[in-house]
């Protein structure tokens, strides 16, 4: 069997560092927008 790399210990990422990620999504359907908003709300609630 191949050598395995050790798994690093889990860690918590630091809080907001002033970095923003922006992207533009084009040609979204209303359903796409709804799903993205729901996913964003869910991920935001986990932060």
LUMNUTI-80861 format. One record per residue: y, z, x of N, C-alpha, C in turn. Coordinates in pm, whole numbers. Layout:
# LUMNUTI-80861
   n_north     n_up   n_east   ca_north    ca_up   ca_east   c_north     c_up   c_east
         Y        Z        X          Y        Z         X         Y        Z        X
...
//
This chain:
# LUMNUTI-80861
   n_north     n_up   n_east   ca_north    ca_up   ca_east   c_north     c_up   c_east
      -118        0       85          0        0         0       124        0       90
       229      -64       47        351      -75       126       421       61      137
       497       77      245        575      200       261       676      210      148
       696      330      100        791      352        -9       913      423       44
      1028      382       -7       1152      449        31      1162      578      -48
      1215      683       13       1232      809       -61      1340      793     -168
      1323      862     -276       1421      859      -384      1527      964     -356
      1652      923     -361       1762     1017      -336      1773     1116     -449
      1831     1231     -417       1852     1332      -519      1955     1283     -619
      1941     1321     -747       2040     1280      -846      2175     1344     -817
      2280     1281     -863       2414     1334      -842      2503     1299     -960
      2612     1369     -971       2710     1343     -1077      2827     1271    -1014
      2866     1160    -1074       2980     1085     -1023      3109     1163    -1047
      3203     1146     -958       3332     1213      -972      3405     1160    -1094
      3504     1234    -1137       3583     1195     -1254      3665     1071    -1226
      3754     1037    -1319       3834      917     -1305      3907      913    -1171
      3903      798    -1108       3966      784      -977      4083      687     -980
      4128      651    -1098       4240      559     -1108      4200      414    -1097
      4072      387    -1102       4024      250     -1093      3995      199    -1233
      4041       80    -1260       4017       19     -1391      3939     -111    -1373
      3849     -136    -1463       3774     -261     -1461      3814     -338    -1585
      3855     -459    -1563       3896     -542     -1677      3823     -675    -1673
      3790     -723    -1785       3730     -854     -1796      3772     -914    -1929
      3762    -1040    -1938       3797    -1108     -2063      3673    -1179    -2115
      3639    -1149    -2237       3526    -1213     -2301      3581    -1315    -2400
      3533    -1436    -2391       3586    -1542     -2476      3483    -1582    -2581
      3532    -1637    -2688       3448    -1693     -2795      3352    -1591    -2855
      3401    -1469    -2876       3318    -1366     -2938      3316    -1385    -3089
      3200    -1366    -3146       3190    -1366     -3292      3230    -1227    -3341
      3260    -1214    -3469       3290    -1081     -3522      3175     -982    -3498
      3052    -1032    -3504       2936     -944     -3479      2933     -899    -3334
      2965     -991    -3240       2971     -954     -3099      3074     -844    -3076
      3191     -861    -3137       3297     -761     -3120      3254     -626    -3175
      3187     -628    -3288       3140     -502     -3349      3041     -431    -3256
      2946     -507    -3201       2846     -448     -3111      2913     -391    -2986
      3007     -467    -2929       3075     -419     -2808      3153     -291    -2836
      3218     -284    -2952       3292     -163     -2986      3199      -44    -3006
      3084      -67    -3069       2987       41     -3089      2930       90    -2955
      2896       -4    -2866       2845       35     -2736      2952      110    -2657
      3075       61    -2662       3185      130     -2593      3206      270    -2645
      3201      287    -2776       3217      419     -2835      3103      511    -2792
      2982      459    -2790       2867      541     -2748      2881      583    -2603
      2911      488    -2515       2925      521     -2373      3042      615    -2350
      3149      597    -2426       3263      687     -2414      3228      829    -2455
      3140      842    -2553       3103      976     -2598      3016     1046    -2494
      2951      970    -2407       2867     1029     -2304      2949     1073    -2183
      3068     1020    -2170       3150     1051     -2050      3204     1192    -2056
//
